[in-house]
C-alpha cells in the first residue's frame, strides 16, 4: 500500500463502522485469509457488520476551493473490546469500489472524471493497490 493511500485511509477508516454484530464471531466468506487476528481473547473480538457499515469520506480541494464526498465498501474487519473500550482492530477496504456521492449520476462526465482520478496512479492507484488494510491498536486511558 502506498504511503499516500495509507494516510488517507487512516483518516477514513473508523469514521463510521455501524454497530458490530455480536451474535457471531465468524468472519465473512473469504475474510479468514485476509483477517488473521493474533489476539487470544475471542470473546472480546467483534466482527464489523458489513451490511450496516460503510466508510464515508470527504475530501477538500486545495486552498478550500470545493469539496467532494463518497463511500468505500468495507470488505471485512473486526474490533477488539476490553472493559467496554475499543482497544484495537483491523479492517480491509475494497478500493476498487470507491464511489463519489455528491455528483449526481445525471452528470456522468464529472462523476467519471473524479472517480477515475481517485482510482488513478496519482491518487489511490487501485490497479496496484485494489485492497487496503488498516490495523489500529489503542492505548488504555490513564484516567486523566
N, C-alpha and C positions, 0 to 999 in steps of 0.2 A: 504494500500500500504506500502510495506516495505521501510525503510529509504534509503537503498541502491538503490532500484529501483527509488525512488523519486529523489535522487541526479543525477543518470544517466539520467533520463528522463528530469529533469530540464535543463541539458546541451544540450539535443537534441531537445527539444520542438519547439523553434521558429527559428531553423536553416534555414528551408525553408518552407514557407507556401503557396507559389504560390500567385496569385493575387486573393483577395477575390471577390466574386460575389456580386456586389452592387445592382443588379436588384431585388433581392428577400430577404426579411427578414425572410422567413420561414426556420425553421431548418429541416434537413433531417428526413425522417421517422424514428421514434424510438428515435430520439435525444431529443425530448421535455422532456422526462422523465429524461434524463441524464443531459441535459444542462438547468439550470433554472437561467437565468440572473436576478440579483437583481437590475440592473440599470434601470432607468426610461426613459432615452432619447433613444428611439428605433431608431431614425433616424441616430444615430451615432454608431449603432451596425452592424458590417459586418460579415456575415456568412463566414466561411472558405470554399472555393470551393473545395469539396472533389475530384472532377475529375481532378483537376490540382495541388493538394497539396500532398506532401509526406514529411515524416521526413527522412532525410538521416543521418546515424550515422557512426561514425568512431571510432574504439577503438584501443588502442595501448597495446601490450603485456607488461608485467613487464620488466623493465630495457630497454625499447625501442627495444626489440628483435622481432620486426614484428608488423604488424597491420592488421586489418580486417575492412570491411565496409559493409553497407547494408541499408535496408529501413524498415520502420514501417508504417503500414496503420493508417491513421487518421480516427477515427470513426465519429467525429463531433466536432464543435467548433465555436467560434466567437471571434472577436476582437472589442475593444472599441476605438473609434476615437474621439478626441477632439482637435479642432484647427489644423487639419491635422497631429496629432501625435497619435501614439498608446498609450493609457493610461491604458489598461488592456485587459484581455481576459481569455478565458477558452478553454481547449481542452481535448478531450478524445481520447485515443490511444488504439487500439486493440493489446495487447502484444502477443496474440496467432499467429499473422501474421508477427512477426519479421522474416526477411529473410536476409541471407548473400549474397552479390552480387559479392564479389571478388574471390570466389572459384567457378570454372566452374561446371555446372551440370554434365559434363562428369567425374567429380571426386567426386562421390556421398558419399564415406565414410568420407572424411574430412568435406564435407559440412554438412552431417547429424550429425557428432560429434560436430561441433561448434554450429549448430542450437540447438541441444539437450542441450548443455552446457548453452547457453544463456537462454533457456526456463526453465532450471533446478532450483532446490531449492538453489543451491549455487550462483545463479545469479539473474534473474528476478522472478523466481518461478511463472510462468504463470498459473500453476494449481490452486494456491491460489489467484493469482492476474491477472486474464485474461484481465482486463481493467485497464488502468491507467489514472487518471485525473490530469490535471495541471491547476492551476489558477495563473494569474500574475496580479499585479497592479503596474503601473509605476508612479513615482513621476514626477510632472511637472518640467521642467528645470528652473533654476533661471536666465538664460540668460547669465551666465558667461562662 
